[in-house]
């Protein structure tokens, strides 16, 4: 049985982190993009990361961030993976000598196979909905735009909830799914019952 990995992103509070860990998520994400309602500064993030047990990946999300600022975060917060959501090129992503994932804002006309090849040094690519601002803003995209085969592991994001993640897994067969707003009661405030339902829906889809 294939097991789809689960990342819960946009953690801002200890109680929310505890709920994510209790639900059995494989990775937790911290947003270092100040315009986001889920932004955490590096000191707050460091305190949260201390609560993460072994074998749960700690992911930092950045958007067109000055390299010096990324370095400051890394000096304070022990992150396992960097996730870049802006217009960063491969050279930018590689300069931190850390495992990274590159996000693609999916829209008709974007060649995802070529995009993945451009970031051959990445651990994977994350597919999100195209919106004017960075990040998918809780919107889904047309999953038929995802090719059957990509040269890198694929993380599916964008408008996922407990109600649609099962269908997404059956149609797209991602390596992992990434959710933020779909498990919230308000922007930046996670809902423990929605988190549990989301993870349960992923596991149910995997079992079919």
C-alpha angles and dihedrals in degrees: 000000000000114000116212111216119231128216121186110200135195099044111177106156136052093232091054091049091051090052091051092050093046090053091056102248116175096216139018125208132213121196117223095179108109098209090060119096085223095058118136124186119233096259093052090044091051090055091050094046090056087067094056112103126218120292095025110111118234111214129191120204120210134177119202089323122175108257091235090058092051088050091051091053092048090051090058106028120053098222123178099197135024118214117200119200103171137069094296117146125217094264090056092048094048097051094083094059090227133122107267144186123208122213123221121203100221120221135143110287097031110123101217094186091056090043091056092048089053088059097042091147092060123104088227146325125255118216116212136166119273113245131156093256122053116272126041095270090223094299127134123224133212103286090198086075089070111097119230092244132031128181092233134046109273128226114198119214138154125097097349119162137164087267098057107023093087092056090045092055093047092049103038104024096212124188088230142359126223123204136177118146091031091071098042136104090199135357107298093002115104125211114221094208092051090049092052092046092050094051090045090052091052092050091047091053091049091053094058 
